[in-house]
Amino acid sequence: MAARNPPTVAWTIDDVRAFLGLYGRAPERLAVEQLESWWCNTVLRLEADGERLVLRRYGLTPPEEVRWELALLGHLRTHQFPTIAPLAHVQTRDGTDETDAYLAEFLGSPAILYPYVEGHNACDGRVERGRGIAQTATVVARLHGLTEGLALPHPRVRSGTDSLRLLRELQEYAAHRVVPPPDSALREMLRQGDATMQQLTARIEPYIARPHDLPRGIVHHDAHCANVLFRDDRLVALIDFDDACEGFLLADLSAMVANWAVTSQGQTALNHDWAAVVVREYERHRPLTAAERDLLPDFVAAFLLADAAAYVRDRLEQDADGDTAVHECHVYRRFLHHAGDGERLRELRRMLSRRDP
């Protein structure tokens, strides 16, 4: 889903200087550029006396859930995982939560300061798609290995994304919204969401007591081309852990399939060959269980619909009518193409079982 331009946040250069003062920085020369980001956050690129930094202000994530993200990044940092480590503004002391050393506040909301990492994302065509997929699948599989059984000392319940949760949130939002006529497309999407939630819940239920069949761990859930940085054809960072949460590892693979098997925004169907490449490259590092292989098409369909639901809810909150929001959503058309009937879902299953594209 395309990111919306960030909301207007009334920051000034003096506000940024005060924030940098928390980190012991008092630059004589300071330039600030606001970058595109997910609508609820504000991301500023800073040039401070030649030092390049990134200020990330969270618009909705509460401080304790930012601490979850910081604890995860801290764990990954100790294992030389390729991501961007935040900068500390205080020294930790015995008995204190070390994530407080990295968590600050900017204009009343939690914020983090990062070093600026040189590189480019994989969306601009400079990285061959197969290479981008292979390296992204490698780093996501490594994330799963490094976080197996990891218990983080902070909650993560309101932040992060899970397909079932996103579908429930659209249902709940629509239930409390005064729906103007006709909104027939929105009502049909809500029906699809209800059916998908029921079907996926029923498919998962037999495995709840068999975690080895359907393993859980930390999932990034947003490893698309804009969230991997490359330098000299090598992946140097997986970024943006806003959507990360604890969940089924299969959710990460489904998100990668749904994102990397699309080569143009208006594409109605996932590309069979690239979908198979994603699965093949991931399995080089973590083979799927029989249950995961069976459930992957269901997870892909649920991710597509949940991604569409997030887009539609965002448009509704901008006062778009339901039919307009649904009809302009490319991802929803992709979901309908693959999951609109049983034969198409079987086709998706056959697509994802291919091993030699």
C-alpha positions as CSV (number, residue, x, y, z in Angstrom):
1,M,0.0,0.0,0.0
2,A,1.4,3.4,-0.9
3,A,2.3,5.7,2.0
4,R,0.3,8.8,2.4
5,N,2.1,12.1,2.8
6,P,2.8,12.7,6.5
7,P,0.4,14.9,8.5
8,T,1.3,18.5,9.2
9,V,3.3,18.6,12.4
10,A,4.2,22.1,13.5
11,W,7.9,21.7,14.1
12,T,10.5,24.4,13.9
13,I,14.3,24.4,13.6
14,D,14.4,25.4,17.3
15,D,12.3,22.3,18.2
16,V,14.9,20.2,16.3
17,R,17.8,21.9,18.0
18,A,16.2,21.3,21.4
19,F,15.8,17.6,20.5
20,L,19.4,17.3,19.4
21,G,20.4,19.0,22.7
22,L,19.2,15.8,24.5
23,Y,21.9,14.0,22.6
24,G,24.6,16.5,23.5
25,R,24.6,18.1,20.0
26,A,24.5,21.9,19.5
27,P,25.1,22.3,15.7
28,E,25.9,25.7,14.3
29,R,24.7,24.6,10.9
30,L,21.4,22.7,10.8
31,A,19.3,21.8,7.8
32,V,16.1,19.8,8.1
33,E,14.1,18.0,5.4
34,Q,10.8,16.2,6.0
35,L,10.8,12.8,4.4
36,E,7.8,10.8,3.1
37,S,6.6,8.4,5.8
38,W,3.6,6.4,6.9
39,W,0.9,9.0,7.7
40,C,1.0,8.7,11.5
41,N,4.7,9.3,11.9
42,T,7.0,12.2,11.1
43,V,10.5,11.5,9.7
44,L,13.1,14.3,9.4
45,R,16.5,14.1,7.8
46,L,19.0,16.3,9.5
47,E,22.3,17.8,8.4
48,A,24.0,18.9,11.6
49,D,27.5,20.3,11.2
50,G,28.2,17.7,8.6
51,E,26.7,14.8,10.6
52,R,23.7,13.2,8.8
53,L,20.9,12.0,11.1
54,V,17.3,10.9,11.0
55,L,14.7,11.9,13.6
56,R,11.7,9.6,13.7
57,R,8.7,10.8,15.7
58,Y,5.9,8.2,16.4
59,G,2.4,9.6,15.9
60,L,0.3,6.8,17.4
61,T,2.7,4.2,19.0
62,P,2.7,4.6,22.7
63,P,6.1,4.8,24.5
64,E,6.0,1.3,26.0
65,E,5.5,-0.1,22.5
66,V,8.4,1.9,21.1
67,R,10.4,0.3,23.9
68,W,9.4,-3.2,22.5
69,E,10.8,-2.1,19.2
70,L,14.0,-0.7,20.8
71,A,14.4,-4.0,22.8
72,L,14.1,-5.9,19.6
73,L,16.7,-3.7,17.8
74,G,19.0,-4.0,20.7
75,H,18.8,-7.8,20.5
76,L,19.5,-7.8,16.8
77,R,22.4,-5.3,17.2
78,T,24.2,-7.8,19.5
79,H,24.0,-10.3,16.6
80,Q,25.3,-8.0,13.9
81,F,21.9,-8.1,12.2
82,P,21.7,-5.7,9.2
83,T,19.5,-2.9,10.4
84,I,20.0,0.7,11.7
85,A,20.8,1.0,15.4
86,P,19.3,4.1,17.2
87,L,21.6,6.5,19.0
88,A,21.6,6.7,22.8
89,H,21.1,10.0,24.6
90,V,22.0,8.9,28.1
91,Q,24.2,6.3,29.7
92,T,22.3,3.4,31.2
93,R,22.7,2.7,34.9
94,D,22.3,-0.4,36.9
95,G,18.7,-1.2,37.5
96,T,17.4,1.1,34.7
97,D,15.7,0.0,31.5
98,E,18.3,0.3,28.8
99,T,15.7,1.1,26.2
100,D,15.3,4.5,28.0
101,A,18.7,5.4,26.8
102,Y,17.4,5.4,23.2
103,L,13.8,6.7,23.7
104,A,13.3,10.4,23.7
105,E,10.4,12.8,23.0
106,F,9.8,15.3,20.2
107,L,6.8,17.6,20.4
108,G,5.0,15.5,22.9
109,S,5.4,12.1,21.2
110,P,8.0,9.3,21.5
111,A,10.9,9.8,19.1
112,I,14.2,8.1,18.2
113,L,17.4,9.5,16.6
114,Y,19.2,7.4,14.1
115,P,22.4,7.8,12.1
116,Y,21.7,8.3,8.4
117,V,22.8,5.2,6.5
118,E,23.9,5.6,2.9
119,G,22.2,3.4,0.4
120,H,19.1,3.1,-1.8
121,N,16.0,1.0,-1.5
122,A,15.2,-1.9,-3.9
123,C,12.3,-0.1,-5.6
124,D,14.2,2.0,-8.1
125,G,15.4,-0.8,-10.4
126,R,19.1,-0.4,-9.5
127,V,18.9,-3.9,-7.8
128,E,18.0,-6.8,-10.0
129,R,14.6,-8.1,-8.6
130,G,15.9,-11.7,-8.2
131,R,18.9,-10.5,-6.2
132,G,16.6,-8.2,-4.1
133,I,14.3,-11.1,-3.3
134,A,17.1,-13.5,-2.4
135,Q,18.8,-11.1,0.0
136,T,15.5,-10.0,1.6
137,A,14.4,-13.6,2.1
138,T,17.8,-14.3,3.6
139,V,17.6,-11.5,6.1
140,V,14.0,-12.2,7.1
141,A,14.8,-15.9,7.6
142,R,17.7,-14.8,9.8
143,L,15.4,-12.5,11.8
144,H,13.3,-15.6,12.5
145,G,16.2,-17.6,13.6
146,L,17.6,-14.9,15.9
147,T,14.3,-14.3,17.6
148,E,13.1,-17.9,18.0
149,G,11.8,-18.2,21.6
150,L,12.6,-14.5,22.3
151,A,10.5,-12.9,25.0
152,L,10.8,-9.1,25.0
153,P,10.3,-7.2,28.3
154,H,7.7,-4.8,26.9
155,P,4.2,-5.2,25.4
156,R,3.3,-5.0,21.7
157,V,-0.5,-5.2,21.5
158,R,-1.7,-1.9,19.9
159,S,1.2,-1.5,17.4
160,G,2.5,-3.8,14.8
161,T,0.3,-5.4,12.2
162,D,-1.5,-8.8,12.0
163,S,-3.9,-9.6,9.1
164,L,-6.7,-10.7,11.3
165,R,-6.3,-7.6,13.5
166,L,-6.4,-5.2,10.5
167,L,-9.6,-6.9,9.2
168,R,-11.2,-6.7,12.6
169,E,-10.3,-3.0,12.9
170,L,-11.9,-2.2,9.6
171,Q,-15.0,-4.1,10.7
172,E,-15.2,-2.2,14.0
173,Y,-14.5,1.1,12.3
174,A,-17.2,0.6,9.7
175,A,-19.7,-0.6,12.4
176,H,-19.5,2.8,14.2
177,R,-19.4,4.9,11.0
178,V,-22.5,6.6,9.5
179,V,-22.4,4.9,6.1
180,P,-23.7,7.0,3.3
181,P,-25.4,5.2,0.4
182,P,-24.7,3.3,-1.6
183,D,-21.4,1.9,-0.2
184,S,-22.3,-1.5,-1.7
185,A,-18.6,-2.1,-2.5
186,L,-17.6,-1.4,1.1
187,R,-20.3,-3.8,2.4
188,E,-19.1,-6.5,0.0
189,M,-15.5,-6.0,1.2
190,L,-16.7,-6.2,4.8
191,R,-18.4,-9.5,3.9
192,Q,-15.2,-10.8,2.3
193,G,-13.3,-9.7,5.5
194,D,-15.7,-11.6,7.8
195,A,-15.5,-14.7,5.6
196,T,-11.7,-14.6,5.4
197,M,-11.4,-14.1,9.2
198,Q,-13.6,-17.1,9.8
199,Q,-11.9,-19.3,7.2
200,L,-8.3,-18.5,8.4
201,T,-9.2,-18.9,12.1
202,A,-10.7,-22.3,11.3
203,R,-7.6,-23.3,9.3
204,I,-5.2,-22.2,12.0
205,E,-7.2,-23.7,15.0
206,P,-5.9,-27.3,14.7
207,Y,-2.3,-26.1,14.9
208,I,-2.6,-23.8,18.0
209,A,-1.6,-26.7,20.3
210,R,1.1,-27.8,17.8
211,P,3.6,-24.9,17.6
212,H,6.2,-27.0,15.8
213,D,3.8,-27.3,12.9
214,L,3.0,-23.6,12.7
215,P,5.9,-21.8,14.5
216,R,5.6,-18.3,16.0
217,G,8.2,-15.7,16.6
218,I,9.0,-12.0,15.7
219,V,7.8,-11.1,12.3
220,H,8.7,-7.9,10.4
221,H,5.6,-8.1,8.2
222,D,6.7,-5.2,5.9
223,A,9.8,-6.4,4.1
224,H,8.9,-4.9,0.8
225,C,11.3,-3.2,-1.6
226,A,11.2,0.2,0.1
227,N,12.2,-1.2,3.5
228,V,15.5,-2.8,2.4
229,L,18.6,-0.6,1.8
230,F,21.3,-1.7,-0.6
231,R,24.8,-0.4,-1.2
232,D,27.0,-1.8,-4.0
233,D,24.3,-4.5,-4.7
234,R,24.4,-5.7,-1.1
235,L,21.6,-5.5,1.4
236,V,22.9,-3.3,4.3
237,A,19.7,-2.8,6.3
238,L,16.2,-4.0,6.9
239,I,14.4,-1.0,8.2
240,D,11.0,0.2,9.5
241,F,9.9,-2.2,12.3
242,D,6.6,-0.3,12.8
243,D,4.7,-3.4,11.6
244,A,6.8,-5.9,13.6
245,C,5.0,-8.0,16.2
246,E,4.9,-11.5,17.6
247,G,3.0,-13.9,15.4
248,F,3.2,-16.8,12.9
249,L,6.4,-16.8,11.0
250,L,4.4,-17.7,7.9
251,A,2.9,-14.2,8.0
252,D,6.3,-12.7,7.0
253,L,6.6,-15.0,4.0
254,S,3.0,-14.2,2.9
255,A,3.8,-10.5,3.1
256,M,6.9,-10.9,1.0
257,V,5.0,-13.0,-1.6
258,A,2.3,-10.3,-1.8
259,N,4.8,-7.5,-2.2
260,W,7.6,-8.9,-4.3
261,A,5.4,-10.7,-6.8
262,V,3.9,-7.4,-8.0
263,T,5.9,-5.5,-10.6
264,S,3.5,-2.6,-11.2
265,Q,1.0,-0.8,-9.0
266,G,-2.0,-1.6,-11.2
267,Q,-1.1,-5.3,-11.6
268,T,-4.2,-7.4,-11.0
269,A,-2.6,-10.8,-10.4
270,L,0.6,-11.8,-8.6
271,N,3.4,-12.8,-10.9
272,H,3.7,-16.6,-10.7
273,D,7.4,-16.8,-11.3
274,W,8.4,-14.1,-8.7
275,A,6.0,-15.6,-6.1
276,A,7.8,-19.0,-6.5
277,V,11.2,-17.3,-6.3
278,V,10.2,-15.7,-2.9
279,V,9.2,-19.1,-1.5
280,R,12.2,-20.9,-2.9
281,E,14.7,-18.3,-1.6
282,Y,13.2,-18.2,1.9
283,E,13.3,-22.0,2.1
284,R,17.0,-22.0,1.4
285,H,17.3,-20.8,5.0
286,R,14.2,-22.1,6.8
287,P,12.3,-24.9,5.1
288,L,8.5,-24.7,5.7
289,T,6.7,-27.3,7.6
290,A,3.9,-29.3,5.9
291,A,1.3,-27.2,7.7
292,E,3.0,-23.9,6.6
293,R,3.1,-25.1,3.0
294,D,-0.6,-26.0,3.2
295,L,-1.6,-22.7,4.8
296,L,0.6,-20.3,2.8
297,P,-2.1,-19.5,0.2
298,D,-4.6,-18.7,2.9
299,F,-2.1,-16.4,4.6
300,V,-1.3,-14.6,1.3
301,A,-5.0,-14.1,0.6
302,A,-5.5,-12.7,4.1
303,F,-2.6,-10.4,3.8
304,L,-3.8,-9.0,0.5
305,L,-7.3,-8.3,2.0
306,A,-5.8,-6.9,5.2
307,D,-3.5,-4.6,3.3
308,A,-6.5,-3.4,1.3
309,A,-8.5,-3.0,4.5
310,A,-5.8,-0.7,5.9
311,Y,-5.9,1.4,2.8
312,V,-9.7,1.6,2.7
313,R,-9.8,2.6,6.4
314,D,-7.2,5.3,5.8
315,R,-9.3,6.7,2.9
316,L,-12.5,6.6,5.0
317,E,-10.8,8.6,7.7
318,Q,-10.0,11.1,5.0
319,D,-13.8,11.3,4.4
320,A,-13.8,9.3,1.1
321,D,-17.0,7.4,0.5
322,G,-16.9,3.6,0.8
323,D,-17.4,2.8,-2.9
324,T,-14.6,5.2,-4.0
325,A,-12.2,3.9,-1.4
326,V,-12.8,0.3,-2.4
327,H,-12.8,0.8,-6.2
328,E,-9.5,2.7,-6.2
329,C,-7.7,0.0,-4.2
330,H,-5.4,-2.1,-6.4
331,V,-4.6,-4.6,-3.7
332,Y,-8.3,-5.4,-3.2
333,R,-8.6,-6.2,-6.9
334,R,-5.6,-8.5,-6.5
335,F,-7.3,-10.3,-3.6
336,L,-10.5,-10.8,-5.6
337,H,-8.5,-12.1,-8.5
338,H,-6.8,-14.8,-6.4
339,A,-9.4,-15.5,-3.7
340,G,-12.7,-14.6,-5.5
341,D,-13.6,-18.2,-6.1
342,G,-12.3,-21.7,-5.1
343,E,-10.6,-22.4,-8.4
344,R,-8.6,-19.2,-8.3
345,L,-7.5,-20.0,-4.7
346,R,-6.4,-23.5,-5.9
347,E,-4.5,-21.8,-8.7
348,L,-2.7,-19.7,-6.0
349,R,-1.9,-22.8,-4.1
350,R,-0.4,-24.4,-7.2
351,M,1.6,-21.2,-7.9
352,L,3.1,-21.2,-4.5
353,S,4.1,-24.8,-4.6
354,R,6.3,-24.3,-7.6
355,R,10.0,-24.8,-6.9
356,D,11.8,-24.1,-10.2
357,P,10.5,-20.9,-11.8
